[in-house]
């Protein structure tokens, strides 16, 4: 894997097996909290609008559950990327969040990476 760190916003690029390039964004609890969601939305949408690669959200550091506002935002990101023939990937999902995705049938829409 090749990593290129962009210091702002915890965004970095990764090449997986030399073929798939994705913009990877490390997500923190404060990003998806009620108070942090609007700033996070602006940051993600700016990244999506400027991206020529898939976008991967790294949920490794998330310890809380997702509320309906956050799930709605994920669906907006998915739709925005899909309209550009790109994919929203979500990695590092814990058991609780995976259950939330499954119960809402989001695991059939969003691309979850183990």
C-alpha positions as CSV (number, residue, x, y, z in Angstrom):
1,X,0.0,0.0,0.0
2,X,1.2,3.5,-0.8
3,X,0.1,6.4,1.5
4,X,0.3,10.1,0.7
5,X,-0.7,12.1,3.7
6,X,-2.5,15.4,3.2
7,X,-2.3,17.1,6.6
8,X,-5.6,18.8,6.6
9,X,-8.8,16.9,7.5
10,X,-7.0,13.5,8.1
11,X,-7.4,12.7,4.4
12,X,-4.9,10.4,2.7
13,X,-4.8,8.4,-0.6
14,X,-4.1,4.8,-0.6
15,X,-3.5,2.4,-3.5
16,X,-4.8,-1.1,-2.8
17,X,-3.0,-3.9,-4.7
18,X,-1.8,-1.2,-7.1
19,X,-5.1,-0.9,-8.9
20,X,-7.8,0.8,-6.8
21,X,-7.2,4.4,-5.8
22,X,-9.5,5.9,-3.1
23,X,-9.4,9.1,-1.1
24,X,-9.4,7.8,2.5
25,X,-10.9,10.0,5.3
26,X,-10.4,9.0,8.9
27,X,-13.6,9.7,10.8
28,X,-13.6,10.6,14.5
29,X,-16.5,10.6,17.0
30,X,-16.7,14.4,17.0
31,X,-17.1,14.4,13.2
32,X,-20.4,12.6,13.4
33,X,-21.7,14.1,16.6
34,X,-24.7,16.5,16.5
35,X,-22.4,19.5,16.9
36,X,-19.7,18.4,14.5
37,X,-21.9,17.1,11.6
38,X,-22.4,20.3,9.7
39,X,-18.7,21.1,9.5
40,X,-18.0,17.4,8.6
41,X,-20.6,17.6,5.8
42,X,-18.9,20.6,4.2
43,X,-15.5,18.9,4.4
44,X,-16.8,15.7,2.9
45,X,-18.9,17.3,0.2
46,X,-15.9,19.4,-0.9
47,X,-13.8,16.3,-1.1
48,X,-16.5,14.4,-3.1
49,X,-17.0,17.3,-5.5
50,X,-13.2,17.5,-6.2
51,X,-12.6,13.7,-6.3
52,X,-11.8,11.6,-9.3
53,X,-11.5,8.5,-7.1
54,X,-13.7,6.5,-4.8
55,X,-14.1,7.9,-1.3
56,X,-13.4,5.6,1.7
57,X,-14.6,6.7,5.2
58,X,-12.5,5.0,7.8
59,X,-14.7,4.3,10.9
60,X,-11.9,2.6,12.9
61,X,-11.9,5.2,15.6
62,X,-15.7,5.4,15.9
63,X,-17.0,4.1,19.3
64,X,-20.5,5.5,19.3
65,X,-23.6,4.5,17.4
66,X,-25.0,6.4,14.4
67,X,-28.1,8.6,14.6
68,X,-30.6,9.2,11.8
69,X,-28.9,12.5,10.8
70,X,-25.6,10.8,10.3
71,X,-27.2,7.9,8.3
72,X,-28.9,10.6,6.1
73,X,-25.6,12.2,5.5
74,X,-24.0,8.9,4.5
75,X,-26.8,8.4,2.0
76,X,-26.2,11.9,0.5
77,X,-22.5,11.1,0.1
78,X,-23.3,7.8,-1.5
79,X,-25.7,9.5,-4.0
80,X,-23.2,12.3,-4.8
81,X,-20.5,9.8,-5.6
82,X,-22.8,7.5,-7.5
83,X,-23.8,10.4,-9.7
84,X,-20.1,10.7,-10.6
85,X,-19.8,6.9,-11.2
86,X,-17.7,6.7,-8.0
87,X,-18.2,4.6,-4.9
88,X,-18.6,5.4,-1.2
89,X,-16.6,2.8,0.8
90,X,-16.8,2.4,4.5
91,X,-14.1,0.6,6.4
92,X,-13.3,-0.2,10.0
93,X,-17.0,-0.6,11.0
94,X,-17.5,-1.9,14.5
95,X,-20.1,-4.6,15.4
96,X,-22.7,-2.0,16.7
97,X,-22.5,0.1,13.5
98,X,-22.6,-2.9,11.3
99,X,-25.8,-4.0,13.1
100,X,-27.3,-0.5,12.5
101,X,-26.4,-0.8,8.8
102,X,-27.9,-4.3,8.6
103,X,-31.1,-3.4,10.4
104,X,-31.6,-0.4,8.1
105,X,-30.6,-2.5,5.0
106,X,-27.8,-0.1,4.3
107,X,-25.4,-3.0,4.0
108,X,-27.1,-3.7,0.7
109,X,-26.5,-0.1,-0.5
110,X,-23.2,1.0,1.0
111,X,-20.0,-0.7,0.2
112,X,-18.6,-2.0,3.5
113,X,-15.0,-3.1,3.6
114,X,-13.9,-5.5,6.2
